[in-house]
Amino acid sequence: MINGYAYILLCADGSYYTGSTKQLEKRLSEHNLGIGANYTAKRLPVKLLYYEEFDRIDEAFYREKQIQGWSRKKKEALMHGATNLLPKLAKKVFNVNKKTPN
């Protein structure tokens, strides 16, 4: 049973908004009525670009916070299904081949 969603909206100014909710259609309607969030209220209308379904709302909230920390390019890779690019688009670059001193 679906009890949570993480989602990405496209705002009228071209920015992305990431959120989570238990009722996706209701939340999208609230955003477009200007009562969803201060950020989206100033950037109407908004359009749903992407969402993920979760069994629990806390999992959706965790995913929302994870995605919020991502760059625009990384969010776009996720939305386009290019999950193979996600590690390469991480803000922090880790060199696994680097040898550490003893």
Phi and psi in degrees as a GROMACS rama.xvg file:
@    title "Ramachandran Plot"
@    xaxis  label "Phi"
@    yaxis  label "Psi"
@TYPE xy
-82.4534  122.404  ILE-2
-123.609  6.91675  ASN-3
-167.314  153.049  GLY-4
-135.134  141.472  TYR-5
-109.818  139.52  ALA-6
-144.862  160.522  TYR-7
-126.349  129.035  ILE-8
-109.405  149.776  LEU-9
-99.6963  122.534  LEU-10
-89.5138  161.755  CYS-11
-58.6841  -27.4979  ALA-12
-86.3788  4.01531  ASP-13
91.9657  -3.9382  GLY-14
-82.6959  165.122  SER-15
-106.755  145.157  TYR-16
-124.153  130.929  TYR-17
-113.147  133.143  THR-18
-146.208  -178.674  GLY-19
-143.424  154.207  SER-20
-163.748  166.224  THR-21
-91.0984  -26.9761  LYS-22
-126.764  96.3249  GLN-23
-63.112  -49.5612  LEU-24
-61.8703  -42.9618  GLU-25
-63.3424  -43.3642  LYS-26
-65.2221  -41.1403  ARG-27
-61.7316  -42.0972  LEU-28
-62.2112  -42.8359  SER-29
-60.2471  -43.5179  GLU-30
-57.5364  -47.772  HIS-31
-71.9398  -17.4374  ASN-32
-86.8443  -3.83154  LEU-33
84.93  11.3511  GLY-34
-114.023  9.25798  ILE-35
-80.0643  -46.3563  GLY-36
-166.648  150.291  ALA-37
-58.2966  -39.9368  ASN-38
-59.9883  -50.6435  TYR-39
-74.1808  -29.2564  THR-40
-60.3205  -28.4733  ALA-41
-91.1256  -0.447655  LYS-42
-134.508  42.8022  ARG-43
-83.7632  153.263  LEU-44
-81.5584  166.671  PRO-45
-116.525  156.323  VAL-46
-132.853  133.533  LYS-47
-72.4982  122.697  LEU-48
-104.998  -30.7042  LEU-49
-160.024  144.981  TYR-50
-152.445  156.688  TYR-51
-126.5  146.267  GLU-52
-103.246  145.298  GLU-53
-136.64  152.377  PHE-54
-72.2846  -28.0059  ASP-55
-132.021  143.922  ARG-56
-65.5572  -31.9676  ILE-57
-66.7649  -30.2358  ASP-58
-68.4725  -39.8807  GLU-59
-64.4725  -41.3912  ALA-60
-63.9024  -42.1077  PHE-61
-61.4424  -43.2696  TYR-62
-65.7416  -39.6461  ARG-63
-55.8317  -49.7835  GLU-64
-63.7013  -35.753  LYS-65
-63.8058  -50.5218  GLN-66
-65.0664  -36.341  ILE-67
-58.5954  -29.4278  GLN-68
-82.7153  -1.813  GLY-69
-86.3279  156.548  TRP-70
-72.1385  164.61  SER-71
-59.2393  -42.9957  ARG-72
-63.3614  -37.675  LYS-73
-69.3542  -40.0032  LYS-74
-62.0027  -41.1624  LYS-75
-66.3283  -37.4302  GLU-76
-62.2171  -42.8766  ALA-77
-60.4187  -48.3499  LEU-78
-64.3983  -29.5683  MET-79
-90.6365  3.85834  HIS-80
77.5193  13.4492  GLY-81
-89.8649  59.4851  ALA-82
-65.3331  -21.7474  THR-83
-65.0301  -21.5483  ASN-84
-86.8243  -14.5806  LEU-85
-56.7  -47.0311  LEU-86
-61.3286  -35.4129  PRO-87
-70.3525  -24.3762  LYS-88
-95.0529  6.50936  LEU-89
-62.2919  143.886  ALA-90
-64.7064  -39.2852  LYS-91
-94.6681  128.085  LYS-92
-100.7  125.989  VAL-93
-108.392  130.8  PHE-94
-101.544  103.239  ASN-95
-77.0169  -13.948  VAL-96
-90.4517  -9.70943  ASN-97
-69.5092  131.537  LYS-98
-90.1119  135.712  LYS-99
-96.2585  144.531  THR-100
-68.0564  151.253  PRO-101
